[in-house]
Amino acid sequence: MPAGTQMFSLSGKVALVTGGASGIGKAVAQAMALCGARAMIGSRTLEKVEGAVADIRRAVESEQPQRISDETEPVVAGISIDVTSDRSIEHAVDRTVDHFGHIDILVNSAGVMLRKPTFELSTEQFNDLYNTHVTGTLRCCQVAGRLMREQHSGSIINLASISSFVDLVEVAAYAAAKNAILGLTRSLANEWAKYGIRTNAVAPGFVPTDINRKMIEGTDRGRRILEHTPMARFGKAEEIAGAAVYLAGPAAGFVNGHCIVVDGGYLASGIGDSFAPWAQPD
């Protein structure tokens, strides 16, 4: 086991991050790049991908200018990827190998949100969301996993959710998909460990991103969430990224089939003395 900071170093590693153009996926890609990895970020909108690539490159240059000036290969690159398409995923994996030579880390962060009363939820809407989160994750794991199997090493990190553990009301399709992510994670961890592949998950708590911001910021729903969060605030994307960096690197070399929850204490909350700022007792 490496000592000191080398336990969290991703130097020499290559990460493919789906949903990497915004939110948690972008934060994960940036954190991995800052820890030494080279990152390929994928998202459906190429314009957003190009903007994220520029942002991450600037962040690395700001903190590690020598690395940028000395680079013979790009620290970060991007590609359009649709996780509901086998061909798109295969193309993204091929491009990643063309750019960087191999893939060591796969982060499945692509996702969508749908809030709707379950009586009004159509089976088409349910299946579409499931196809993105669960079947999309499976597709990416299969394609990238074949390369990891050949090199007998790799770390897969799936994005679960706080809704993998507790109900959030009117997000049945999302909750069902995120529960399935945990089952898929455990199955792959059990089946693929013999190929040198570790499979884990990260479950973010309430982190405002493009897909959920309107639901939780400045809303009654958001107020109730914060009142039940001991740290009395929402999380930040970079705080989720730290868990992903840990799972990707040598410090987690014996961690397989687990889910790290990063939620400010929400799941642990019962009756406590923490309050959201506007709910402080007189």
N, C-alpha and C positions, 0 to 999 in steps of 0.2 A: 504494500500500500504506500503510495507517495506520501511524503510528509508535508506539513504546512500548507501553504497556498496551492501547492501542486495537487492537493486533493480536490480542488475545485477548478483546476485548469482544464480548458477544452482545447488547448493548443494542438494543432494537427488534425482536429476533428472537423467533419463537415456535417452541417445540419440542414435538413429540408423542413421548412415550417409552412404548413398550409394555413390559410387565414392570416398570413403574416404581414398584411399591408396596413393593419389597423389594430387598435385595442390590445388585448392580451397577446395575440400572436405576434404583433410587431414588437411589443416589449420583450417577449421571449427571444425573438431573433436578435434584437439589439443586445440583450444581456449576454447571449451566447457569443456574439461577435466580440464583445468587450472582454470576455473570458478566454479569447484566443481562437474560437472556432471561425470557420468560414461558413456563411449562411446563404442559402437560396430561399427566398421568400416567394410564396405563391398566393395568388388571390384571383378572383374572376375578373376584376377590373384592372387592366394593365396600367392605366393612368395612376391609380392609387398605388400600385406596386412600384412604379418608377419613383413616385414621391417618397415612399417609405425607404427605398434603397438609398436615395439621396440623404434622407434624414439619418439613417443608421450610419452611413459612411461619414457624415459630419460628426456624429457622436464619437465614433472610433478615432477620427482624426483629432478631435479636441482632447481626448484623454490619452491617446497613443499615437502622436504624430509620426514617430519614427517608423511605426509599423506600416503606415500608409505610404510614407516616402520610400520604404524598402520593398514594398510589395511587388512580387512578380506575377501574382494572381490576385484577382479582386477579392476583397474581404467579404463583400456582399453582392449578390446579384438577384435578379427577380424574373419571374415568369408568370404568365397567365395560367391559372389552373382551375378546373371545374371538377370538384371531387365526386360529382355524380356521373362522371364520364370516365370509363376505363381508359380510353385512348388519351384523354387529356392528362391523366395521372401518369401513364406510361411515358408520354412525351416529357412531362416535367422531370421524372426520374432520370430519363436519358439525358436531358439537358444538364441536370445537376452533375451527373457523372462526366459529361463532356467538359463542363466548366472546372470541376474540382477533383475529378478522378475517382471518387468513391462517395458513399453516404454512411455516416456513422450514427447519426441521430435523426429520428423522424418525430416531429411534433405535429399532432393532428389537432389544429385549432380552428379549422373552418367551421362555421356554424351560423345558424339563423335563429331568430326568436319569433314566437307567435303567441300572443295572449288572446284567448277567446274562450267564452263559456263552453264547456264541453258538450252541452246539448246542441250548440251551434257549430261545432267542429266537424268538418267533413272528413271522410276517410281519405280523400285525395290530399287534403292539407296535412293530415296526420302522416300519410305515407311519404309526402314530399319532404317533410321535416326529418323523418326517420332516415330517409335516403341520404340526406346531407350529413347528418351527424353520425349515424351508426354504419350504414352501408358504405358511406364515403370514407369513414375511418378504416373499415375493413379493407376496402379497395387499396388505400394507400399503404396499409400494413402489408398486404400481400405482395404488392409490387416492390416496395422498398425492402421488405423482409427477405425476398429472394436474394437480393444482393448481400444483405447482412448474413444470410445463411452461408453464402459462398465464402465470405471472409471470416466467418465464425465469430462475429462480434457485432454488437449494435445495441442501441438503446431507443426504445419506442416510448413516447410520452403522449398519452391521450388526455384530452380535456374533458373532465367530468364537470360536475356542478354541485352547488349546495343542494340543488333539487334532486340530486342522486340520493339524498338522505332524508329530506323533509319536503312536504308539499308546500307549494307557493300560491296555489289557487289560480285557476283559469289558464294554466300552462301545461295541460295534461300531455300534449304531444311532446313538448320539450322535456318534461320530467321523465316520460317513458323512455325517450331516446337517451337521456343522460344516465338513467338507471342501466340501460342496456350497455352503455359504454363501460361500466364497471364489470359487467359480466364478460364482455369481450376482452377486457384487459386481463382479467384473471385467467381466462381460457388460453390466451396467447402466452401469458407468462408461464403457464404450466406446460404447454405443448412445445414452445420454442426455446425454452432454456437450454435444451440439449444442443441447440445450434449456436449457443453463445449470445443469444438475444435476450435482453431484459425488457419487460413490458410493464410500465407503471402508469399511473394517472395522477393528475392534479385537479382538485376540485376547488375552484375559486368560490369565495363567498360573494358578497354584493360589491361588485366593482363597476362603476359607471363606464360604459363603452357605447359605441354607436348603436348597438342592437338593443340596449336596455335603458339608456339614459332617461328617455321620456317617461319610463315606467317608475323610476325610483327617485329621481332628483326633483325635489320640491313637490312631492306628491304625498297623499295620506299613506299610501303603501310604503313609501320610503321612510316616513316618520315612524311607522310601526317597526320596520326593519331595524332602524337605529336604536329604538327603545329596547330592542332585544339583542343588541350587539354590545357586549361588555366594553369594547374599545370606543363605542359611541361615535363611530365614523364609518364611511364606506372605505373599501380597500382601494389600492392603486395597482395599476397593471404591472408596474415593476416589482411589486411585492409578490405577485404570482410568479413572475419570471424567476425569482430566486429559487423557488422550489423546483422549477424545471431545470435550471442549471445544476442544482444538486443531483437530481435524478439522472442527468445526462453524463455526469462525470465520474471519476474514479472513487470519490467519497461514497458513492452509492453502489459500489461494485457488487454488493451482496443483497441489494434491495430489488425485489422482483415480485410483481403481482399485487402491489400495494397502491393506495391512493392517499396522497397528502392533501389534507383540507387546509385551506388558507382563508380564514373567515372572521378573524378578529374575535373569536370566541363564541360566535353565534350558535353553533351546535352544542356548546357546553352550557349555554345560558339557561338558567332556571329563574329563580327569584334572586336578583342581585341588587347592587347599589349603584350600577352605572346607569346614566341617563343621557339621552340625546340632548344637545345644548338647549333646545327650546322646552325640554321637559324637566328641567332642574327643579327640585322642590324649593318652596319658599323658605 
